[in-house]
Amino acid sequence: MRDLTGKTAVVTGAASGMGRAFANRFAQAGMNVVMSDIEEPRLDEAVAEVAAHGTKVVGQITDVSDSGSMDELGERAFAEFVSVHVVCNNAGVSGGRTSPDFVSEADWRWVIDVNLWGVIHGHRVFMPHLLEQGEGHIVNTASILGHLPGHSAYVAAKWGVVGITLGLYNEMIAAKTGIGVSCLCPGWVATDLMNSDRNRPESTMPSALVEPTAEQEAGFEAVRESLKTGMPAPEVAEFVHDAVLNDTFWIFTDMNMVAALQDKHDSITENRNPAPISILDL
Ligand SMILES: NC(=O)c1ccc[n+]([C@@H]2O[C@H](COP(=O)([O-])OP(=O)(O)OC[C@H]3O[C@@H](n4cnc5c(N)ncnc54)[C@H](O)[C@@H]3O)[C@@H](O)[C@H]2O)c1
């Protein structure tokens, strides 16, 4: 898309972190914004912040894992603005427990439902409109962990997001739709992601939680520290804004981490085993 002024963006997970920064950046660019999130008081506060840029901004409480709730988000967006141009499927949760010996089924379902199904619902609700309009751009938030090994629900969901986003991109080009697609794969970003349990529905609480070992707990602490010192969310929003304008597919925020993907790709083309790798060592 070459001009964003007067157009409309829909952002999920817009009350906090990166989604909130995207909403601010798009409003600064003159776009109207539909900000959706599951966390109500924080969304109200974020809507007021973004509306200060002077465009029309509305908030919609949405659970991206729920198809009916996502239908309502679409209905609200079309009722308020008629046209939608940029859709950021961004809402996500880290998941509380990340090792196969103590991941519960409830954890798996919650993380896959929000991180992967949220994107799938976003495509289902908004793609027919963008295709009919013949103009628009979808940005799906995956992660650098959508490319790296790991055995958690989070990694499974993010690999899924990379796969369907790449698939959508290829389909849009083959059908010459003019719809842009971006796959955002951030490294560490300073957000509230490690406090995702704040939005965890009661229904997904595991009946029995196995406590992490000291070593596993040290791993969580290292992730929390890496997030704290990560890239500020407004810098990621700048990348996203530019990717929409320049029709850029891959949005990586940390090229040192990207360098670590090389061995995986080489191991495939060279038909050999990959070297072991851990995100905490990058
Ligand atoms: N922070 C990082 O280092 C990092 C790195 C790679 C990818 N990501 C991804 O970035 C995206 C944004 O996360 P963030 O880092 O800004 O974290 P964040 O916790 O600050 O923001 C996530 C937002 O999603 C919302 N949300 C959670 N569950 C929801 C649901 N069911 N329906 C609707 N909204 C829901 C939360 O309320 C929150 O406002 C996520 O998809 C995350 O997986 C984050």
The ligand as an SDF file (V2000), in Angstrom:
LIG
                    3D

 44 48  0  0  0  0  0  0  0  0999 V2000
    7.8200   -9.7330   23.1760 N   0  0  0  0  0  0  0  0  0  0  0  0
    8.5620  -10.5300   22.4310 C   0  0  0  0  0  0  0  0  0  0  0  0
    9.8000  -10.6640   22.6720 O   0  0  0  0  0  0  0  0  0  0  0  0
    7.9580  -11.2630   21.2680 C   0  0  0  0  0  0  0  0  0  0  0  0
    8.8280  -11.9110   20.3770 C   0  0  0  0  0  0  0  0  0  0  0  0
    8.2860  -12.5810   19.2880 C   0  0  0  0  0  0  0  0  0  0  0  0
    6.9160  -12.5880   19.0920 C   0  0  0  0  0  0  0  0  0  0  0  0
    6.0870  -11.9460   19.9790 N   0  0  0  0  0  0  0  0  0  0  0  0
    4.6490  -11.9700   19.6920 C   0  0  0  0  0  0  0  0  0  0  0  0
    4.1920  -10.6330   19.6190 O   0  0  0  0  0  0  0  0  0  0  0  0
    2.7670  -10.5940   19.8130 C   0  0  0  0  0  0  0  0  0  0  0  0
    2.4250   -9.4500   20.7500 C   0  0  0  0  0  0  0  0  0  0  0  0
    2.8670   -9.7530   22.0620 O   0  0  0  0  0  0  0  0  0  0  0  0
    3.6440   -8.7090   22.9800 P   0  0  0  0  0  0  0  0  0  0  0  0
    5.0520   -9.1710   23.0690 O   0  0  0  0  0  0  0  0  0  0  0  0
    3.3440   -7.3230   22.5640 O   0  0  0  0  0  0  0  0  0  0  0  0
    2.9990   -9.0740   24.4160 O   0  0  0  0  0  0  0  0  0  0  0  0
    1.9170   -8.2940   25.3150 P   0  0  0  0  0  0  0  0  0  0  0  0
    1.5090   -9.2690   26.3610 O   0  0  0  0  0  0  0  0  0  0  0  0
    2.4500   -6.9970   25.7550 O   0  0  0  0  0  0  0  0  0  0  0  0
    0.7190   -8.0520   24.2920 O   0  0  0  0  0  0  0  0  0  0  0  0
   -0.1180   -9.1120   23.8550 C   0  0  0  0  0  0  0  0  0  0  0  0
   -1.5550   -8.6300   23.8230 C   0  0  0  0  0  0  0  0  0  0  0  0
   -2.4040   -9.7040   23.3890 O   0  0  0  0  0  0  0  0  0  0  0  0
   -3.5730   -9.6860   24.2000 C   0  0  0  0  0  0  0  0  0  0  0  0
   -4.2280  -10.9850   24.2240 N   0  0  0  0  0  0  0  0  0  0  0  0
   -3.8740  -12.1060   24.9040 C   0  0  0  0  0  0  0  0  0  0  0  0
   -4.7620  -13.0830   24.7240 N   0  0  0  0  0  0  0  0  0  0  0  0
   -5.7180  -12.5820   23.8880 C   0  0  0  0  0  0  0  0  0  0  0  0
   -6.8930  -13.1320   23.3130 C   0  0  0  0  0  0  0  0  0  0  0  0
   -7.2850  -14.3890   23.5610 N   0  0  0  0  0  0  0  0  0  0  0  0
   -7.6270  -12.3360   22.5060 N   0  0  0  0  0  0  0  0  0  0  0  0
   -7.2540  -11.0620   22.2630 C   0  0  0  0  0  0  0  0  0  0  0  0
   -6.1580  -10.4870   22.7840 N   0  0  0  0  0  0  0  0  0  0  0  0
   -5.3880  -11.2510   23.5840 C   0  0  0  0  0  0  0  0  0  0  0  0
   -3.0590   -9.2710   25.5680 C   0  0  0  0  0  0  0  0  0  0  0  0
   -4.1100   -8.7800   26.4050 O   0  0  0  0  0  0  0  0  0  0  0  0
   -2.0400   -8.2070   25.2140 C   0  0  0  0  0  0  0  0  0  0  0  0
   -2.6320   -6.9290   25.1680 O   0  0  0  0  0  0  0  0  0  0  0  0
    2.3980  -11.9760   20.3060 C   0  0  0  0  0  0  0  0  0  0  0  0
    1.8410  -12.7240   19.2420 O   0  0  0  0  0  0  0  0  0  0  0  0
    3.7350  -12.5800   20.7140 C   0  0  0  0  0  0  0  0  0  0  0  0
    3.7240  -13.9850   20.6620 O   0  0  0  0  0  0  0  0  0  0  0  0
    6.5790  -11.2970   21.0540 C   0  0  0  0  0  0  0  0  0  0  0  0
  1  2  1  0
  2  3  2  0
  2  4  1  0
  4  5  1  0
  4 44  2  0
  5  6  2  0
  6  7  1  0
  7  8  2  0
  8  9  1  0
  8 44  1  0
  9 10  1  0
  9 42  1  0
 10 11  1  0
 11 12  1  0
 11 40  1  0
 12 13  1  0
 13 14  1  0
 14 15  2  0
 14 16  1  0
 14 17  1  0
 17 18  1  0
 18 19  2  0
 18 20  1  0
 18 21  1  0
 21 22  1  0
 22 23  1  0
 23 24  1  0
 23 38  1  0
 24 25  1  0
 25 26  1  0
 25 36  1  0
 26 27  1  0
 26 35  1  0
 27 28  2  0
 28 29  1  0
 29 30  1  0
 29 35  2  0
 30 31  1  0
 30 32  2  0
 32 33  1  0
 33 34  2  0
 34 35  1  0
 36 37  1  0
 36 38  1  0
 38 39  1  0
 40 41  1  0
 40 42  1  0
 42 43  1  0
M  CHG  2   8   1  16  -1
M  END
$$$$
